[in-house]
Every structure is written in C-alpha cells, then in structure tokens.
Amino acid sequence: MKEQEMGRDKIWRLCLKMGIPCVLAQVVNLLYNIVDRIYIGHMPDVGAAALGGLGLCTPVLTFIAAFSSFVSGGGAPLAAKALGEGNEHRARKFLNNGFVLLVFFSVVLGLIAYFCASPLLYAIGAGESNFQYAYDYLTVYLTGTLFVQLATGLNTFLTAQGRSVTAMVSVIIGAVANIALDPLFIFTFGMGVSGAAVATVISQFLSACFVVAALLNRKLTLRLNFGAMRPDFKIIGAIAALGVASFVMSATESVIGFVLNGRLKYYGDMTAVGGDNYVSALTVLQSAMMLITTPITGFTQGVTPILSFNYGAKHRARLKQCYLFTLIVCFGWCSLLAVFMMCLPSLMGRIFTQDEVVLSLTEQYLPVFVAGMLIFGVQRACQTTFVAVTEAKISLFIAVLRKIILLVPLAYLLPMAMGVGGVYWAECIADATAAVICGTIFFFRFRIVLRRMDDPDEGIASPSAQQ
C-alpha cells in the first residue's frame, strides 16, 4: 500500500515527495487571503479602510478555523501512527469521528459568530472608517463555514496516507476559482468586500466537494464511511488530547488579533496618524509574515505523517533523520525570507496598498515585526515533531508560550514605554524568545522519546490484536 512507503523510502526524498505538494497547496491556499487583500487594498479611494476591515475579520475567522486544526492536528497524526502500527480499523475511526466533529463545529460556531458579528468586531478594534467593510465581509463568509471546515479539516487525512498530491489538488481547485472569481464579484459586479467573501465561499465549496469525494474512494485505506460515523468517545478523546495543541496554536492567533488590533486602535488614536491606519498597517505586516510561515506550515503537514508513521513503527533512525531534515528546511526558509523582508519593506507594502500613510508605517515597522522569524524555524520543526510523536502536553505548552505567556503581556507592557510602536516590537520579541525556549526543551525531551522507542515494553501489538 502507498502509506507503507513512509517506512521504506529515503527520508530526504520522502520529505520532499510529501512536503512539496503540501507546500504548494498551502501557498495556493494562502492566495485565498492574499488575493482578497490585494484586490481590496487597491480599491479606489477606500482601499486602506477596506483592507483594515478585512484584517479585523481575521481573528474571528482564525478562531473558527482553529477547530478544523483541532480535528486535523489530532486525528491525522493518530491515523498515520495507527497505520504505522498496522491497525487500519482504528485509523479509519479517527477519520470518520473527525468528520462528525467538523460538521458539529461548523454549525455551532457559524451561527454564534453570525449573530454576534457586530459586538465581536467592535471588541477587536473596529472604527468608523472600517466597521462596515468588516461586517459585510464577515457575515457573507460565515455562510460557508461548513465548506471551510471540511476543506481544511479533512485534507490532512489524505496526506496521512501518502496522498499529498490529491490533497494539493483539492486546494488548487479552490484557490484558482477564488483568483478568477475575486475580480468578477469585487469589480465587475460592484460588490466590493462582500464580493470577495462570496468568491471565497464558492471556492471553498468546490474544495470541500473534492476532498469529500476523494475520501469516499474505496481504494483508499482511510476513507469516509457514513455507517462508521457513530461517535466513539475514546477516539474523540484521543483526538482532543493531541489536537488541543494544534487548536491552541491557531486559536492563540485569534487572541492575538484581538489584542494587537485593540492596542493599536487605542494608542494609535493618540497620534496624528490615527488608530485605523495602524490597524491597516498591521494587516499588511501580518500578510507579509504569512508569506514566511505558510510554506513551512505546508511542509510540516507533509512530514508529520512520516514522523508519526516511523514513530509508530519504531524506526528510530528514520525518525531522527526526518526531524533533522525538517529543521534544516524550516530554519533555512524562515531566516531567508525574514532577511529579504527586512531589507525591502516598501516592496512588500506596495503589494497590498498604495496608501502613503499605511506604506510609511509598513516601511518603519515591517523589519521589526518579522525579525523574530530569523530563528522561528527552530520552533516550527521542534513543535511539529512533538505533535507527531504524541507529546501533547509539551506541544500545548509551546503553543501557549509564544502567544499567550509572552506576546499578550508584551503587547500591553511595551507600548507604555515605547508608544504605539511597542505593539509591533512585542511580536518580534515573543517569536524569538519562544523559539529559544522550544529548542532547549526539545534538546532534552527528544532523547527521552528515542529511548522510549527502544523499550521492549513499548512493543507494538500485531494488527489482529489491535482490532
């Protein structure tokens, strides 16, 4: 079977084979956000305000998306580990229970966010110039919550069984549709930000249909079976125990959106520039940072099943090789892109807006904002490995460390001494500090994981015994 290649092929070739399609898929998926922001940011006269409105929606949408990370980040590695142990029956349970969870989350979260849209946006930091743009985009986008959850939450189960190319195609279908539909709905139909949301909903619908259809294929080891979707609370508990780390990683991004936008609005209104312009600049800075983090997110999605499979199969040397290759790729990419953006901040800014005030803020603060990315690749590689070897508690701590323990307090404290610019500095300091701490923890803990793999008491039962 195709998934057995994860225990045989050369590690570097296998990582590239499974990682590159996931990178391409994530880069294409990034276009969902980037293309919307580019088109909206260049709308005549209102581009800067509309761009800020779109940025205000991000914390809400990120929080909802965190629940798909909860399912994919917990279920897919456990399914891959079960495949490595030879237990296909258990692996399928993770997929089918994950599907049920995604449908449940979609309905509940979509309805709550839709009816609470106004207070949520004002709590984040919406102002007079950007509230309506944010509200129009958010309320339309939320009608497609189910499609977003299924498209993103189920995709990793394709990768978990070595079908990374199929996973890539599912994302490309939606992204190409979004790129084509955005100018049609925004400019031709004159729908503005609402048109961008409509285009995204249609695109995610197409991706979700493709993923579900692919996972219904009887030729796959992991496949959807509606008769097997009866909730198994032991399986759901296992998904929750591991997936909580991925959830927190995503959910804390939402919390940070609330905090950073709120602090920028508060301190920015004390300046002549105005808080809304600082919020718009943050949207540009975060968009630039996504160009750094999104490709390595895709790469780590691709290599996580390899790590999990070889951990489950007790291939100690292959697990070490896969981690080292992941570290080299993550560190190299993050540091290279960070240096590029620090040297050419104006170039990055003009991709998203022509507003001179926002461009000036981007040139001033982008080098600061992304400086922590110089070593962020260390954290990404280590945290990915912790998730893959089911070290859920450590993964959770690292996820909380970067954003909650470090960034939130810094975002409140630094502006008191540095003014509004301290909000941007908080991101840099938190990213760098978290990477150093994570790398230190990993240096000691990974040795314990490897010794545990050599323990005969940790032997793997036969597939028949595990059914």
FENTAPE-V453420 format. One record per run of one state. SS is the DSSP state (H for helix, E for strand, L for the rest). FROM is the first residue (numbers start at 0). TO is the last residue. If there is no record, write none. Layout:
SS_FROM_TO / SS_FROM_TO
This chain:
L_0_0 / H_1_6 / L_7_9 / H_10_40 / L_41_45 / H_46_83 / L_84_86 / H_87_114 / L_115_115 / H_116_123 / L_124_129 / H_130_158 / L_159_162 / H_163_187 / L_188_190 / H_191_214 / L_215_224 / H_225_227 / L_228_231 / H_232_267 / L_268_273 / H_274_311 / L_312_314 / H_315_342 / L_343_343 / H_344_351 / L_352_354 / H_355_368 / L_369_369 / H_370_373 / L_374_374 / H_375_387 / L_388_390 / H_391_417 / L_418_419 / H_420_452 / L_453_454 / H_455_457 / L_458_461 / H_462_465 / L_466_466
